[in-house]
Amino acid sequence: MSDDSTEWAKFAKPGKKTNLNDDQYIVINASVGISESYVATPEKEAAIKIANEKMAKGDKKGAMEELRLAGVGVMENQYLMPLKQTRNALADAQKLLDKKQYYEANLALKGAEDGIIVDSEALFVN
């Protein structure tokens, strides 16, 4: 994380503002689940199978649309990390570790962890 060797733009969450200028949120984890009121039918099971195949190929939007058309409610949670803020916290922690200030380094790392947010999106059917 300490250099720009990774093309971070492909992991960025568009349209989500951070507290720091010139910063961006990076998706570090995500989960997708179906609604709690799901009742299995052959049509819905077939749609889930097709959606799983589309997800495996990286077609998240197509998978979500397949589920929506079959009447399956979907919830997606994305865990977002502010890139610049996290990189700054890691650099600070490394400097503190070099000075053998372990408690302060731990606080800097905790600050990086506290910057992670969860962005939830629900796709309901009418």
Secondary structure, DSSP 8 states (H G I E B T S, - for coil): --SS-S-GGGGB-TT---SSTT--EEEEEEEEEE-TT----HHHHHHHHHHHHHHHTT-HHHHHHHHHHTT--EEEEEEEEEHHHHHHHHHHHHHHHHTT-HHHHHHHHHHHHHT-EEEEEEE---
